[in-house]
């Protein structure tokens, strides 16, 4: 797909089509650090919940920032991100200026952040903050905005919406703040919602509650959900498809059930072993918790071979000298010379 401007002709396409996305952040002296994302190709289809999985530094949040037009000043982004909105416009998000972004961000693409307590204004009532999103994207009167806010608060599981509407953020629990963040993201019925580690600060019970809220609102409202996490256990039984990132590269992608049952890439296998089932965990001897040896370094980004090679137990000579070719088996793709071994 090619685009000569931010608006390209509509055609048969996914909701979101990422093509050749490479992102570099600025370093001192006008230089750029190694790629945070490297030639990412990814399609997101209507109706999906897609998990983006990887360790810290894998490029997950950079992908989210790229889609939302929130990359820091001085960063360099190449490629295209095509977004097919419900109003039949196909936009290349990397070509939008800030005035166009103000019409898209919040109404067509929305974000649920890791720490909603830090993203909400502490001296502004919760309901008014949600209503501000509606005011920015519609001409509804105050009473109508309030009605829409209360309806969305009910959708995310609040029964006492009048009380919650009038509260300040500090008067709510962590789980309640996360529900408010979901309501704020969904109140304009966006086509795409990105949740960046939305349960990271919550205990297991609260995590399950928030996942259930996301699942139910996805079912009722139909917004596509991209769920970013480092924990594969959160995706089992929740997401339809998973994309595994390592060092800014997609190393494996496919249906969650299929990949979790039979991961092909050594990194995926190691990542899944870091979060064993309760039965597997109980059988582990003290001091024998699973780890992936080593860590990602800047030098790894400069290799002509596989970026995971220095940490891979299955590596051979070819892994160091040649970049692995992506192989596709039905709807499962992997980049590894020795996949499945």
C-alpha positions in Angstrom: 0.0 0.0 0.0 1.2 3.4 -0.9 -0.1 6.8 0.0 0.8 10.3 -1.3 -1.1 12.1 1.5 -2.8 11.4 4.8 -6.0 10.4 3.0 -5.8 7.4 0.7 -8.6 5.7 -1.4 -10.8 3.3 0.5 -10.4 -0.4 -0.5 -10.7 -3.8 1.0 -8.4 -3.6 4.0 -8.0 -4.4 7.7 -9.0 -1.8 10.3 -5.3 -1.1 10.8 -2.5 -2.0 8.4 1.1 -1.4 9.6 3.6 -1.6 6.8 7.4 -1.4 7.2 7.2 0.6 10.4 10.7 1.5 11.7 11.1 3.8 14.7 14.3 5.3 16.1 14.7 7.6 19.1 17.1 10.5 19.2 20.4 10.2 21.0 23.1 12.9 21.7 24.8 14.7 18.9 21.9 14.4 16.5 22.4 10.6 16.3 19.6 8.0 16.7 19.8 4.9 18.9 19.1 1.5 17.4 15.6 0.9 16.1 12.9 0.6 18.7 10.8 -1.0 16.0 12.2 -2.6 12.9 10.2 -3.1 9.7 7.0 -4.1 11.4 4.2 -5.5 9.2 0.9 -6.1 11.0 -2.8 -6.2 10.2 -5.6 -5.8 12.8 -9.0 -6.8 11.6 -12.5 -5.7 12.8 -13.8 -7.5 15.8 -10.5 -8.7 17.1 -8.8 -8.6 20.5 -5.0 -8.7 19.7 -2.4 -9.2 22.3 1.1 -7.6 21.9 3.4 -9.6 24.1 7.1 -9.1 25.0 9.6 -8.2 27.7 10.3 -4.6 28.7 12.1 -2.9 25.8 10.5 -5.1 23.2 8.9 -2.2 21.5 5.3 -2.7 22.7 4.7 0.9 23.9 6.6 2.4 20.9 4.1 0.5 18.7 1.2 2.0 20.7 2.7 5.5 20.6 3.2 5.2 16.8 -0.5 4.3 16.3 -1.6 7.1 18.5 0.7 9.8 17.0 2.4 10.2 20.4 6.1 9.5 19.5 8.4 12.0 21.2 9.8 15.0 19.4 12.9 14.2 17.4 12.1 10.5 16.9 12.2 9.2 13.4 9.4 7.0 12.0 9.4 5.3 8.6 6.8 3.2 6.9 3.0 3.6 7.0 0.1 2.9 9.4 -3.2 2.8 7.5 -6.3 3.2 9.5 -9.7 2.4 8.0 -12.3 4.3 10.1 -16.1 3.5 10.1 -16.8 6.7 8.2 -15.0 5.2 5.1 -11.9 7.2 5.4 -8.5 5.5 5.1 -5.8 7.5 6.9 -2.1 7.1 6.9 -1.5 7.9 10.6 2.2 8.6 10.1 1.2 11.5 7.8 -1.3 13.3 10.0 -0.6 16.7 11.4 -1.6 17.6 14.9 -4.8 19.3 13.8 -6.0 16.1 12.1 -4.9 14.1 15.1 -7.2 16.1 17.4 -10.1 14.8 15.4 -8.9 11.2 15.5 -7.4 10.7 18.9 -10.1 10.0 21.5 -12.9 9.6 19.0 -11.6 7.0 16.5 -8.6 5.7 18.4 -8.4 5.7 22.1 -5.9 4.7 24.8 -6.1 3.1 28.2 -2.9 3.8 30.1 -1.1 1.8 32.8 -1.7 4.2 35.7 -5.1 5.9 35.3 -4.6 7.6 38.6 -1.7 9.6 37.1 -3.6 10.4 33.9 -6.7 11.8 35.6 -6.9 15.4 36.9 -6.9 15.2 40.7 -9.0 18.3 41.2 -11.6 17.6 38.6 -14.6 15.3 39.1 -14.5 12.0 37.3 -17.7 12.5 35.4 -16.6 15.9 34.1 -13.3 14.4 32.9 -15.1 11.8 30.9 -17.6 14.4 29.6 -14.6 16.5 28.3 -13.8 13.7 25.8 -17.4 13.9 24.4 -17.2 17.8 24.4 -14.0 17.7 22.3 -15.6 15.5 19.6 -19.3 16.4 19.5 -21.8 19.3 19.9 -23.9 17.6 22.6 -25.3 19.8 25.4 -24.2 19.4 29.0 -27.2 17.3 30.0 -26.6 14.9 27.0 -22.9 14.6 27.8 -23.8 13.7 31.4 -26.3 11.1 30.2 -23.7 9.5 27.9 -21.1 9.5 30.7 -23.5 7.8 33.1 -24.4 5.2 30.5 -20.8 4.4 29.9 -20.1 4.1 33.6 -22.8 1.5 33.8 -21.3 -0.3 30.9 -18.0 -0.7 32.8 -19.7 -2.1 35.9 -20.6 0.8 38.1 -24.1 0.5 39.7 -23.9 3.8 41.7 -23.1 6.0 38.7 -24.4 9.3 40.3 -21.9 8.9 43.1 -19.0 7.9 40.9 -19.8 10.8 38.5 -19.3 13.3 41.3 -16.2 11.8 42.9 -12.6 12.9 42.6 -10.0 10.3 41.5 -8.5 10.0 45.0 -11.8 8.8 46.4 -11.8 5.7 44.2 -9.9 2.4 44.5 -7.3 1.2 42.0 -9.8 -1.1 40.3 -12.4 1.6 40.1 -9.9 4.0 38.6 -9.2 1.5 35.9 -12.9 1.2 35.2 -13.1 5.0 34.9 -10.1 4.9 32.4 -12.0 2.3 30.3 -15.1 4.4 30.3 -13.2 7.5 29.3 -11.5 5.6 26.4 -14.8 4.1 25.2 -17.3 7.0 25.7 -17.0 8.2 22.0 -17.3 4.6 20.7 -13.9 4.5 19.0 -13.1 2.0 16.3 -9.8 1.0 18.0 -8.8 0.9 21.7 -5.2 0.4 22.8 -4.7 -0.9 26.4 -1.1 -0.5 27.5 -0.5 -2.9 30.5 -3.9 -1.8 32.0 -3.8 -4.3 34.8 -0.1 -4.1 35.8 -0.6 -2.4 39.2 -3.6 -4.6 40.2 -3.8 -7.8 42.2 -4.9 -11.0 40.6 -8.6 -10.6 41.6 -8.7 -7.0 40.3 -6.9 -8.0 37.1 -9.6 -10.6 36.4 -12.3 -8.0 36.9 -10.8 -5.6 34.5 -10.2 -8.3 31.9 -13.9 -9.2 32.2 -14.9 -5.5 31.8 -12.8 -5.2 28.7 -14.2 -8.5 27.3 -17.8 -7.4 27.9 -17.4 -3.9 26.5 -15.6 -5.3 23.5 -18.5 -7.6 22.9 -21.2 -4.9 23.3 -19.5 -2.0 21.6 -17.4 -3.8 18.9 -14.3 -1.6 19.3 -11.1 -3.5 18.2 -8.8 -4.0 21.2 -5.0 -4.1 21.2 -3.9 -5.4 24.6 -0.3 -4.8 25.4 1.3 -7.0 28.1 4.4 -8.7 29.3 2.3 -11.5 30.9 1.1 -14.2 28.5 -1.3 -15.6 31.2 -3.5 -12.5 30.7 -4.0 -13.4 27.1 -5.1 -17.0 27.5 -8.9 -17.2 27.0 -9.0 -13.4 26.4 -7.3 -12.5 23.1 -7.9 -13.9 19.7 -4.4 -13.4 18.4 -1.0 -12.7 19.8 2.0 -10.8 18.3 5.3 -11.5 20.0 7.8 -8.7 19.9 11.5 -8.9 20.7 14.0 -6.1 20.2 11.5 -4.3 17.9 11.0 -7.3 15.7 7.9 -9.4 15.3 9.3 -12.9 15.9 6.0 -14.8 16.0 2.3 -14.2 15.4 -0.8 -16.3 15.4 -3.9 -17.4 17.2 -3.4 -17.4 21.0 -4.5 -21.0 21.6 -2.3 -22.3 18.8 0.8 -20.4 19.8 0.4 -21.1 23.5 -0.1 -24.8 22.8 2.8 -25.1 20.3 5.1 -22.1 20.2 7.6 -22.2 17.4 10.1 -19.5 18.2 12.7 -20.1 21.0 11.9 -16.7 22.5 8.2 -17.4 22.6 8.9 -20.8 24.3 11.1 -19.0 26.9 8.6 -16.3 27.5 5.8 -18.8 28.2 8.0 -20.7 30.6 8.5 -17.6 32.7 4.8 -17.8 33.6 4.1 -21.4 34.3 0.7 -22.8 35.2 -0.1 -23.4 38.9 0.6 -27.1 38.5 4.0 -26.4 36.8 4.9 -23.8 39.4 4.2 -26.2 42.2 6.5 -28.8 40.7 9.5 -26.3 40.4 12.2 -26.9 43.0 13.3 -23.9 45.1 15.9 -21.9 43.2 14.9 -23.4 39.8 12.6 -20.7 38.5 12.8 -20.5 34.7 14.7 -17.6 33.1 15.8 -16.5 29.6 19.6 -16.2 29.8 21.2 -12.9 29.0 19.6 -9.6 28.0 19.1 -7.5 24.9 22.0 -5.1 24.1 22.4 -2.3 21.6 25.0 -4.5 19.8 22.3 -7.1 19.1 20.5 -4.5 16.9 23.5 -4.3 14.6 23.8 -8.0 13.9 23.3 -9.2 10.3 21.7 -12.3 11.8 18.9 -13.0 14.2 18.5 -10.4 17.0 17.7 -13.2 19.5 20.8 -15.3 18.6 22.9 -14.3 21.6 20.3 -15.6 24.0 19.1 -18.6 22.0 19.8 -22.1 23.1 19.0 -23.4 19.6 21.4 -21.1 17.7 23.7 -22.3 15.0 26.2 -20.5 12.8 23.6 -19.4 10.2 21.7 -17.5 13.0 24.6 -15.1 13.5 25.3 -14.4 9.8 21.9 -14.3 8.2 18.6 -12.7 9.0 15.8 -15.4 9.4 13.2 -15.5 6.7 9.6 -15.2 7.9 7.6 -18.4 7.4 3.8 -18.6 7.3 1.9 -21.7 8.1 -1.8 -20.9 7.6 -2.4 -18.0 10.0 0.7 -18.6 12.1 4.0 -16.8 11.1 7.4 -17.1 12.7 10.9 -15.7 12.0 13.4 -18.4 12.9 15.7 -20.8 11.1 15.0 -23.6 13.6 11.4 -22.9 14.4 9.6 -25.7 16.1 12.8 -27.6 17.1 
